[in-house]
């Protein structure tokens, strides 16, 4: 199988946010869809290693910010390349709060959805959340960023020349070393070794 065929699936890029007590956090995901209209429900998957995952499991509430084609790599890095366990992702990032008290991204997004989790499905490395929509708004008319648009226009394509290693084709994480272990899992996005390619 050619693993790159999975990159041909069409889906968006989102920031899912949660709040636990005084702690705000969020992370990048690419798996958010509406699954029913009556009732209005969304589904999304989160890697179990993400701090946001644990917050949503505990509080059962979230916001889903829909990144637009205005999104920059700096926003992807802020929410996708560091852990909320050790970093405050909102300390220098513009945000607003919806009626549920949870943050949503106030720039580079064209809308947000608030929701409450009603079901979870264990997918091994990830949890699939089913949530009922409670609120939401359109922020501007810019087109939503698709996963393909991210790869073509947002993702950094420059790769270090002096290093020997492997780069995650999903998030850009670099593993330094001659050989990538076959059971390696990306610590940023949770994708397997099959989604890595040698640095060139």
The 8 nearest C-alpha neighbors of each residue, nearest first, counted from 0:
[[1, 2, 4, 3, 5, 193, 194, 6],
 [0, 2, 3, 4, 5, 193, 194, 6],
 [3, 1, 4, 5, 0, 193, 194, 6],
 [4, 2, 5, 6, 1, 7, 194, 0],
 [3, 5, 6, 2, 7, 1, 8, 0],
 [6, 4, 3, 7, 8, 2, 1, 9],
 [7, 5, 4, 3, 8, 147, 146, 9],
 [6, 8, 5, 4, 9, 147, 3, 146],
 [9, 7, 6, 5, 10, 4, 146, 147],
 [10, 8, 7, 146, 145, 147, 11, 6],
 [9, 11, 145, 146, 29, 8, 30, 12],
 [10, 12, 145, 146, 29, 144, 13, 143],
 [11, 13, 29, 66, 28, 145, 146, 144],
 [14, 12, 65, 28, 66, 64, 27, 29],
 [13, 15, 27, 64, 26, 63, 28, 25],
 [14, 16, 63, 25, 26, 62, 64, 13],
 [17, 15, 25, 62, 61, 24, 14, 102],
 [16, 18, 61, 24, 101, 23, 55, 25],
 [17, 19, 23, 22, 101, 20, 24, 54],
 [20, 18, 22, 21, 54, 23, 58, 17],
 [19, 21, 22, 18, 23, 58, 54, 17],
 [20, 22, 19, 23, 18, 24, 101, 100],
 [23, 21, 19, 20, 18, 24, 17, 87],
 [24, 22, 18, 17, 21, 19, 102, 25],
 [23, 25, 17, 16, 83, 51, 18, 88],
 [24, 26, 16, 15, 51, 78, 17, 14],
 [25, 27, 78, 14, 79, 15, 28, 51],
 [26, 28, 14, 79, 78, 13, 15, 75],
 [29, 27, 13, 30, 12, 14, 26, 15],
 [30, 28, 12, 11, 13, 31, 10, 27],
 [31, 29, 43, 28, 44, 32, 10, 11],
 [30, 32, 43, 42, 29, 41, 33, 11],
 [33, 31, 41, 42, 34, 30, 43, 10],
 [32, 34, 41, 40, 35, 42, 31, 36],
 [33, 35, 41, 40, 32, 42, 36, 39],
 [36, 34, 40, 39, 37, 33, 38, 41],
 [35, 37, 39, 38, 40, 34, 33, 41],
 [38, 36, 39, 35, 40, 34, 131, 132],
 [37, 39, 36, 40, 35, 131, 132, 34],
 [38, 40, 36, 37, 35, 132, 131, 41],
 [41, 39, 131, 35, 130, 132, 34, 33],
 [40, 42, 33, 34, 130, 32, 129, 131],
 [43, 41, 129, 32, 128, 31, 130, 33],
 [42, 44, 31, 30, 128, 127, 32, 45],
 [43, 45, 127, 126, 30, 128, 125, 46],
 [46, 44, 125, 126, 52, 47, 127, 43],
 [45, 47, 125, 48, 49, 124, 189, 126],
 [46, 48, 125, 49, 52, 124, 45, 126],
 [49, 47, 46, 50, 52, 189, 186, 124],
 [50, 48, 52, 51, 47, 46, 53, 45],
 [49, 51, 52, 53, 83, 84, 54, 48],
 [50, 52, 54, 49, 53, 25, 24, 55],
 [53, 51, 49, 50, 55, 54, 47, 45],
 [54, 52, 56, 50, 51, 55, 57, 49],
 [53, 55, 51, 57, 52, 56, 58, 19],
 [56, 54, 59, 58, 57, 52, 53, 60],
 [55, 57, 53, 54, 59, 58, 52, 116],
 [56, 58, 54, 55, 59, 53, 19, 60],
 [57, 59, 55, 60, 56, 54, 19, 18],
 [60, 58, 55, 116, 56, 115, 57, 61],
 [61, 59, 115, 58, 114, 55, 116, 17],
 [62, 60, 17, 16, 114, 113, 115, 55],
 [61, 63, 113, 16, 112, 15, 103, 114],
 [62, 64, 15, 112, 111, 14, 65, 113],
 [65, 63, 111, 14, 13, 103, 104, 110],
 [64, 66, 13, 108, 110, 111, 109, 63],
 [67, 65, 108, 13, 12, 144, 107, 143],
 [68, 66, 143, 144, 108, 69, 142, 109],
 [67, 69, 144, 70, 143, 142, 141, 66],
 [70, 68, 107, 67, 71, 141, 108, 66],
 [71, 69, 107, 68, 67, 66, 74, 72],
 [72, 70, 73, 74, 153, 69, 75, 107],
 [71, 73, 75, 74, 153, 76, 154, 70],
 [72, 74, 76, 71, 75, 77, 70, 78],
 [73, 75, 77, 72, 76, 71, 78, 70],
 [76, 74, 72, 79, 73, 78, 77, 71],
 [75, 77, 80, 73, 79, 74, 78, 72],
 [78, 76, 74, 75, 79, 73, 80, 88],
 [79, 77, 26, 75, 76, 27, 25, 80],
 [78, 80, 76, 27, 75, 26, 77, 81],
 [79, 81, 76, 187, 77, 78, 82, 75],
 [82, 80, 79, 77, 78, 83, 86, 76],
 [81, 83, 84, 85, 86, 50, 80, 49],
 [82, 84, 86, 85, 24, 87, 50, 88],
 [83, 85, 82, 86, 50, 87, 81, 24],
 [84, 86, 83, 82, 87, 81, 88, 50],
 [87, 85, 83, 88, 82, 84, 81, 90],
 [88, 86, 89, 90, 83, 85, 24, 23],
 [87, 89, 90, 86, 77, 78, 24, 83],
 [88, 90, 92, 87, 91, 93, 94, 24],
 [89, 91, 87, 88, 92, 93, 86, 94],
 [92, 90, 89, 93, 88, 87, 94, 77],
 [91, 93, 89, 90, 94, 88, 104, 105],
 [94, 92, 105, 106, 104, 91, 89, 95],
 [93, 95, 105, 104, 103, 102, 92, 96],
 [96, 94, 102, 103, 105, 104, 97, 93],
 [97, 95, 102, 101, 100, 103, 98, 94],
 [96, 98, 99, 100, 101, 102, 95, 103],
 [97, 99, 100, 96, 101, 134, 113, 135],
 [100, 98, 97, 101, 113, 96, 60, 61],
 [101, 99, 98, 96, 97, 102, 18, 95],
 [102, 100, 96, 99, 18, 97, 17, 62],
 [103, 101, 96, 95, 94, 16, 97, 100],
 [102, 104, 95, 94, 64, 96, 105, 62],
 [103, 105, 94, 106, 64, 108, 95, 93],
 [104, 106, 94, 93, 95, 103, 108, 107],
 [107, 105, 108, 104, 93, 94, 70, 109],
 [106, 108, 70, 69, 67, 66, 109, 105],
 [109, 107, 66, 67, 65, 106, 110, 64],
 [108, 110, 138, 139, 67, 137, 65, 141],
 [111, 109, 137, 138, 65, 136, 108, 64],
 [110, 112, 64, 135, 63, 136, 65, 62],
 [111, 113, 135, 63, 62, 134, 114, 64],
 [114, 112, 62, 134, 133, 135, 132, 61],
 [113, 115, 132, 133, 131, 61, 130, 60],
 [116, 114, 60, 130, 131, 59, 117, 61],
 [115, 117, 130, 59, 129, 118, 60, 131],
 [116, 118, 130, 129, 115, 131, 119, 128],
 [119, 117, 129, 116, 128, 120, 130, 127],
 [118, 120, 128, 127, 129, 126, 121, 117],
 [119, 121, 127, 126, 122, 128, 118, 129],
 [120, 122, 126, 123, 127, 119, 125, 124],
 [123, 121, 125, 126, 124, 120, 127, 44],
 [122, 124, 125, 121, 126, 47, 46, 120],
 [123, 125, 46, 47, 122, 126, 189, 48],
 [126, 124, 46, 122, 47, 45, 123, 44],
 [127, 125, 121, 122, 44, 45, 120, 128],
 [126, 128, 44, 120, 119, 43, 121, 125],
 [127, 129, 119, 43, 42, 118, 44, 126],
 [130, 128, 42, 118, 116, 117, 41, 119],
 [129, 131, 116, 115, 117, 41, 40, 114],
 [132, 130, 40, 114, 115, 39, 133, 116],
 [131, 133, 114, 40, 39, 113, 134, 130],
 [132, 134, 114, 113, 131, 115, 135, 112],
 [135, 133, 113, 132, 112, 114, 136, 98],
 [136, 134, 112, 111, 113, 137, 133, 110],
 [135, 137, 110, 111, 138, 112, 134, 109],
 [136, 138, 110, 139, 109, 111, 135, 140],
 [139, 137, 109, 110, 136, 108, 140, 111],
 [140, 138, 109, 141, 137, 110, 108, 142],
 [139, 141, 109, 142, 138, 137, 143, 110],
 [140, 142, 139, 67, 109, 143, 68, 69],
 [143, 141, 67, 68, 144, 140, 109, 69],
 [142, 144, 67, 68, 66, 145, 141, 65],
 [145, 143, 67, 68, 11, 66, 148, 12],
 [144, 146, 11, 148, 147, 10, 12, 149],
 [145, 147, 149, 11, 148, 10, 12, 150],
 [146, 148, 150, 145, 149, 151, 9, 7],
 [149, 147, 145, 151, 146, 150, 152, 144],
 [148, 150, 153, 146, 147, 152, 151, 154],
 [149, 151, 147, 154, 148, 152, 153, 146],
 [152, 150, 148, 149, 147, 153, 154, 146],
 [151, 153, 149, 148, 150, 154, 155, 147],
 [154, 152, 149, 72, 71, 150, 151, 155],
 [155, 153, 150, 149, 72, 156, 152, 151],
 [156, 154, 157, 153, 72, 171, 158, 152],
 [155, 157, 154, 158, 171, 150, 153, 151],
 [158, 156, 155, 159, 160, 154, 199, 171],
 [157, 159, 160, 156, 198, 199, 155, 166],
 [158, 160, 161, 162, 157, 198, 199, 163],
 [161, 159, 162, 158, 199, 198, 163, 157],
 [160, 162, 159, 163, 158, 199, 198, 164],
 [163, 161, 160, 159, 164, 175, 198, 176],
 [164, 162, 176, 175, 177, 198, 161, 165],
 [163, 165, 175, 176, 174, 198, 177, 197],
 [164, 166, 197, 174, 198, 196, 173, 195],
 [167, 165, 173, 195, 196, 172, 171, 198],
 [166, 168, 195, 171, 172, 169, 170, 194],
 [169, 167, 195, 194, 171, 170, 166, 196],
 [168, 170, 167, 171, 194, 188, 190, 195],
 [171, 169, 172, 167, 168, 188, 187, 79],
 [170, 172, 167, 166, 168, 169, 173, 155],
 [171, 173, 167, 166, 170, 174, 187, 185],
 [174, 172, 166, 165, 175, 171, 167, 164],
 [173, 175, 165, 164, 166, 176, 172, 179],
 [176, 174, 164, 163, 173, 165, 162, 177],
 [177, 175, 164, 178, 163, 174, 179, 165],
 [176, 178, 164, 163, 179, 175, 165, 197],
 [179, 177, 176, 180, 164, 165, 175, 181],
 [178, 180, 181, 177, 165, 176, 183, 192],
 [181, 179, 183, 182, 178, 192, 184, 176],
 [182, 180, 183, 192, 179, 193, 191, 184],
 [181, 183, 180, 192, 184, 191, 179, 193],
 [184, 182, 192, 180, 181, 191, 185, 179],
 [185, 183, 191, 189, 190, 192, 186, 182],
 [184, 186, 189, 190, 187, 188, 191, 183],
 [187, 185, 189, 188, 184, 48, 172, 190],
 [188, 186, 185, 189, 80, 79, 172, 170],
 [187, 189, 190, 185, 186, 170, 46, 169],
 [190, 188, 185, 184, 186, 187, 46, 191],
 [189, 191, 185, 184, 188, 194, 192, 169],
 [192, 190, 184, 193, 194, 183, 185, 189],
 [191, 193, 183, 194, 195, 181, 184, 182],
 [192, 194, 191, 195, 2, 196, 181, 190],
 [195, 193, 192, 168, 191, 167, 190, 196],
 [196, 194, 167, 166, 192, 193, 168, 165],
 [195, 197, 165, 166, 198, 167, 194, 168],
 [198, 196, 165, 164, 199, 166, 195, 163],
 [197, 199, 165, 164, 166, 163, 196, 158],
 [198, 197, 160, 158, 159, 163, 164, 196]]
